[in-house]
Amino acid sequence: MTMTVRRRAYASVAAAALVAGGAVGFGLTEPATPAYAQALPKTPIEAPEHPPGSFANVVDKVKPGVVAVKVKLDNSADDDDDSSGGPNMQQVPPQLREFFKRFGQGGGQGGPGGRGMPQQRGERGAVGSGFIISGDGYVVTNNHVVDKAKTVQVTLDDNRTLDAKVIGKDPKTDIALLKITEGGSYPYVQFGKAAPRVGDWVVAIGNPFGLGGTVTAGIVSARGRDIGAGPYDDFLQIDAPINKGNSGGPTFNVNGEVVGVNTAIASPSGGSVGLAFAIPAETVQAVVDQLRTDGKVVRGYLGVQVQPVTKDIAEGLGLDKAKGALVDHAESGTPAAKAGLKSGDVIESVNGAPVNDARELSRRIAGLKPGTEVKLAYLRNGKSDTATVELGTLPTDGKVASRGDSSSGGQLRLGLSLAPASDVGLGDEGVAVMDVDPDGPAAAKGIAQGDVILDVAGSSVSKPSDVQAQIRAAESNGRKAVLMRVKSAKGQTRFVAVALNKKEG
């Protein structure tokens, strides 16, 4: 096999030695005063568990269940192609593109799911990783690996290359489910039953730079990372070397159980610097179960706009701790409004499980199916109360009802949920962005929660219906985009041209 290696390579790779159970020497000096013997404790102190001397047994057990994913892209995915070998950034969800750019990974140095090796001009393909989760050939990978795929193939550990079809995709968590089309009994791996702890050893196996079956090891560096990739960020951070092509591949614990799916890296060079992010197995399993059954993911919907409880807010509300999710507004006609939740309530728990912040509430509710009854504990004017809520269905496809404009029945086509800025304390002019669909056209242009839209198509706006009216006018005039003046949370203003999404559903 001939491999072309670019001279302006990623950071040179140094061989790393993993020293397990090595002794540590201490300098000994004679004490200045006599040392007296002390009685030994009745119960000896147990030494901490030592790391494994080798990961070979784990690798032997799980490696047959890991696959390389090879994709031929639809021609519509060619716009941002980089024939020098970088990944096609059209594959990467808008929320991840911005993350990669922040770490110098735009263009030819994208996320770990891009092409592994330089390709000849005219080829349209990509590589990633995945793993088999059932004997009949279901495969988990990242959505951005197979997004816009025309055909998909998987290469097994025994070097067989088989066709696969996409069963379902979930851009919000960047998870996709494939199925090997050829019948048979395939080796597979299992999800872990318990979340890993910070400091636990992990092993990653994947297809970096097209080099299938590559094994790396490290530890869990942190949990609960929010990298701005999507509304339900809850990443594991690991320091096992992860590179382009590892996307969609598994991270295992020392028992050979999947604890995460490798999705993104932070790197100024595009190569591994020990900052990799994996979607926790608990999240992956919940998404995969729905994709396998229904081919799509539906999420629970409460219908509230919430924000974190800061220290200042906690003091203003008379709370002991800055915890919980502060309700800005309960959308009219939503499950939250029907249950009596109001602006100023602080949601403290869901079904008895504490809610630390607004992000955790959103993630917790989205993890439940529509129709599920949940018991919310909340504070109102310093007094505790509870409400039982039957969850609705979270709006999808970028069609989020604009707050204060639900009576019109219209849907904003930018993937934004809006409110008058004056209603939420963000100034006396403009319309505040309360929520952003990560897959909508506004998110692709960097519009974020907390921004304020000052004018649309040259006209000042003060309520969501003003924005909607200008969008409709632009569409009537045959425009493909609308120009908006937006003020960021830091007070900076800029003009943003957002493509109009005219899809109806």
N, C-alpha and C positions, 0 to 999 in steps of 0.2 A: 504494500500500500504506500503510495506516495503522499507525503504530507507537505504542504506549503506553509512555511512559517514566516510571518511578516517580520521584517528587520526592525521596524519600530514596534517592538513587542510590548506586551504588558510587562509590568514589573518582573524582573528576573526571579525565578523560583529557586529558593534555597532549600536544600534538603533539611528536613526537620527530624530530629531524633526524639522519640517519645520514651522517657525514662520512667519506668513504673517501679514503685516500691524501692527506690534507691535509698541508701543510707545517707544521713546528713551528719557531718562531723562537727564537733564542737571543740573549741579550745579549752584546755583544762589548766587551771592555775591553783597553786597551793593556797588554801585559805589562811588569812592572817591570824585568825583565832581558831582554837580547836572546834571541830564539828562534833556534835553529840547525836547519837542515834535517836531516832524517833520511832514510836510504835507505828506499825503498818496499819492502814485502815482495814476495818473488818471486811469491807467489800472492795475488791480491787477495781480501779478505774479501767473501763474497757477502751482499748485503742480504737480509733475510727477505722471503718472498713477501708481496706487498701484498694486502689484501682486495679483493674485486671492487668496481668502481665502481658496479655496479648488479646487482640480483638478477633483473632483468626476464627475461633469457634462461632462467634456471632456472625461474621461475614459468611462463613461456609453455610450457615443456616438460612440466611436471608437473601444472599446475592442472587440465587436463581429467580426470585420474585421481582427483581428490579429490571426495568426495560429502558431502552433508548427510544425516544419518540422522534420520528422523522415526518416532516410535514411539507407538502407542496401547497403553495399559497394560491388563493384566488387572484387573478390579475388585478382586481380592485385594491389589493393590498400592496401594490408596487410603489405608491407615491413616495414613500420615505425610504426606499431601498438604498442600501449602501453596499455596492458591489465589492468594496474593499474588505468585506468580511464581517462588518458590524451587523447587529440584529435589525430586522425591519421594525422600526419603532411603531408602525401601525398595529403590530401585534400586541403592544403593551398598552394596557388601559390608561386613559388620560391621567388618572390619579397617580399611577406608577411612573409615567413619563416625567412628570414634574419632580418626583422624588429622585429619579435617576439624574435629571439635569442638575439638581442641587449638589450632587456629588460628582459632577463632571463626567456623567455617563451618557450624555446626549449623543445623537447621531450614531457614529460607529462604535460607541462604547456604552451600550445599553445594559439592561438587566441581565441576569444570569440565564435567561431563557432564549437568548438569541442564537444565531448561527455559531457553530463551533469552529469552523475553519473557513478561510477565504473561499469563495465560490466563483466560478467562471461567470463573466458577464452574460446575462440572459437567463441564468438559472434563477428559479424562484422557489426557495426552500428554507427551512429552518429546522433546528434540532433542539430537543429538550430531553427531559427524563420523565419517568413515571414508575408506577409499581402496581403489580397485580394484587387484587384484594379478594379474589374468589377463584375457585377451581375452573369455573366456566369462562374465565377470561375477561372480567371487568378490570379496567385499568384507571387509576387516578393520575392526573397530571394538572398543570396550571392552565387556566383559561387562556392566558396570553401566549402559551405555546401553540395552541390549536385554533386560536381565533382566526377567522377568515381562511381556514384550511379547506383546500379543494380535495385533497386526499391525505390520509394519515396511515402510517405504518409504524409498527413497533418491532424492535429487534431484541430478542430474548438473550439470556445469558449463554445459551447454547448456539448462538449466532444465527438462529432462524429469524427471518424477517417476514412478518405476517401483516396483512391488511387489518385495519381497525376502523370503526365508525364512531362518530361522536354521538353519545347518548344524550348528553345535556351539559350546559355550561352555566356558571354563575359568576358574572363579572364582578359582583360586589365583594366576593371573597376570593376571586381569582382561582376558582376550582373548576375542573372539567372532568367528566366521566366518559371513558371510552369503552368499547367492547371489541375484543378480537373476533373477527368474523369467522375464522376457521374453527370448527368444533374440536373439542379435545379437553384433556384434563391438564391444567397448568399449575405450576408451583405458585404459591401465593403467600403473602405476609399478612399479619394482623395488626390492628390498631392497639395501642396501649390502653390499659384500663385506668391508669392513674397518670396525672400530669407530672412531668419531670420537675425536679427542684433545681434552683440555681446551684451550679457546681456539679451536677450530675454529668457523667460521661455520655457522649453521644457519638454515633457513627453515621456519616452521610455517604450514600452510594449514588452515583449518577453518571452522566454523560458529558462532562465538561469538555468544551472545545471539540466535541465529536469523539472523544476518547472514552468509549463505553466501559462500564464496569469499574470505574474509578472509585476507590475507597479513601475517605479522609476521616479524621477523628478530632474531637475537641470536647468542650464542655458547654453546658447551657450557661450563657453569660448573664442573661436577664430574662424576665418575663413581662408580659403585658405591655410591650412596646407599641407606641402609636407613631407610625412613620408617615402618616398622611396619605396612605395608599387607598383608604376607603373608609366608609362609615363604621365598619365593624372591626377596625384594627385591634388585634390582640396578639401580636407576634411574639414568638420565642426568638431571642437573640442568641446565636451560637457562634463559636469561634472556629469550628471546623472549616477548613478551606473550601469555599464555594465559589464557582466561577460560571461564566456564561455556558449554558448547556446543562447546568445542574437544575434549572427550574423545573418544578414538578416532581423532582426526585424526593425520596424519603430520608428522614433522619430517624435513626433507631436508638433505643436505649440499649443497655448491655444485655437485656433479656431478648433482644431481637424483635421488639415491638415498635411499631411506627409511632413516634411522638410528635412528628411535624412534617410538613411539606415545604421544601425549600423554594423560596419565591423571589427574594430580592437581596441585593448586596449593596453596601455603602463603600465606595471606593473611588479615589481620585484618578486611578489608572485604568479601571475596568477589570482589574484582577483582584484576587482575594487579599484583604488586609485584616481579616479576622472579624469582620462585621457582616454577618449574614442573618437573614430573618426568615423564619419558618412559620407557617400557619399551624396552630396547635391541632393535634389529632382530634380533639373533641369537636372543634368547629368543622373540620374536614368530614368527619364521620356523619355529622348531622346533615351537612349539605349533600353528601354522596347518597345518603339514604333517600332523600327526596328526588335527586336526579335519577336514581335507579328506578324509583317507583313511578314518578310523574314526568321525568324529562325536564323539569324546571323546579325552581325553588320559590315557594310562597312564604311570606314572613308575617308574623303578627304585627298589628298596628294599634297603637294606643291613641294617637291623635293629639299629642301635646308637643309644643315647642319648649325645650328645656335648655338650661345652661348650668354650668358648674356652680357650686356654692363656694365662693371665695372666702377668705378670712374676713374681709370687710363686710361681705353680705351676711356671713354667719353672725358677726357682732351686731349688725343691724337688726337681724331677726331674733337675737337673743339665744343663739345656739351655742352649745359648748364646743362643738367641733365643726370644721368646714367639710362636711360630708353630705352626700345626697344630691338630688337633682331638683333644681328650682324650676317650677313651671312658669314659663313666660306667658303662655296662652294655651287654652284648650280649644281646638278647632270645633266650630259649631257642627253638631250632628255626629261627632265622632264618639267612639266608645268612652273616651275620657270625659267628654262633656256630659254624656248621658249618665255617667257614674257620679257626676257632681264635682269633678276636679276643677279648680279655678287658678287663675293667675296668683302667684305668691305662695302656693302650696309647695312644700318640700317633700318629695317622695324619698322615703328612707329605706324601704325594702320591698321586694317582690316575692310573694309566697314565703315570707320569713327570712329570705336571704338578703343581707344588707346591700344597699346600693351606695357605692362610694362616690360616684360622680355621674354626670349626665351621659358620658360615653358608655359607661357600664349599663345604665338603664336602657339605652338604645340597643345595645348588643343583646342584653337579656331578653327584651321584648321581641326583637327580631328573631331570636332563636326559638321562639314558640310558634306553634301553628295557629292560623286564624280559627276562631271559635273556642280557643282555650280560655277557661276562666282563671283569672289571677287575682290574688288578694294583695292590694297595695296598702302599705302603711305610710302615712304622711303626717306632716305637721301643718297646722293652719292657725295663725295667730298664737303660736306657742303651745297649742293644744294638740295632742295626738289623736288621730282618727284613722279609720280604715275604709276601703272601698273595694267591692268586688266588681271586676270589669271583665266582660267578654270581649276578647280581642277581635278586631276587624282584620282586613287584608291590606298589607302595605301597598300603596300605589306603585306601579312599576313602569318601565319603559320611558322614564323621564317625565311622566305626566303627574306631577305633584300639584295638588290643588293649592291655589294661592290663598293665603290666609286673608280673611276679610272679604273674599270674593267668591265664596262657595255658592252663593245663591244664583250666580250667573250660569253655573254649570260649565263654564269654560275652563280649559286647562292651559296653563302656560307651557309653551313648547321649548323652553330653554332648560328645563330640568331644575327649576328653582321654586322654593317656597318663600313667599314674601310677606312683609307686613309694613305698615307705615312706620318710618323711623322714629317718629315722635311717640308712638305707642310703646316702644321698647327701649326708650332712653338712649337712642343713637343720634340725637340731634333733632332739629326742627324742620329739616327739609329732606326730601328723598324717600326712597323705599328700601327697607332693610332686607338683606338676604338672611333668612332664618335657617334654611337647609339647602343643600346642593346635592342633586343626584350625580354621583361620581361618573355615570355613563352619559350624562347629558352634554349638550354642546357648550353650555356655560362653564362647566368644570374644565373642559378642554382648554379654555382660554384663561384659566387661573382664577375665576371668580370664586370666592370662598365665603363661608358662613361669617357673618359680621360685617361684610362689605355693605355699602349703601349706594344704590343706583340713584344718581342725581337727575339724569335726563336720558331719554331714549329718542333717537332719531331727531335730536335737536330740541325736543320739547321736555320741559320740566315735568317730573312725576312726583306725586305725593302719596299715592296709594296703589295697591296691586292692580286695580282695574285700569289705572292710567298706563301702566306698563303693557298690560294686555291689549289695550286699545291701539297703542303705537305699533305693537307687533302685528296686529291684524291689518293695520294701515300699510305697513311695510310689505306684508304678503300680498295685499290687494294691488300694490304697485309693482308686483313682480320681483321684489328684491330677494336676493338669496341670503342676505345677512342684514343685521340691524346694528347700528352704531350706538353704543351706550357710554356715558361718562360715569365712572365708578370711583367712589372714595373708599380706600381701604381702612381697616381697623386702626392703622397708624396715622390716618389723616391725609395720606397721599392720594391724589386724584389722577386718573388716567382714562383714556378712551379705549374701549374694547369693541371690536367687531365680532359679533357672535353669529354663526350660521344658524339659519332658521330651520328647525326640524319640523317638516310638514307631515310627518307620518301620523296617521290617525289610527285609533284602535279602540 
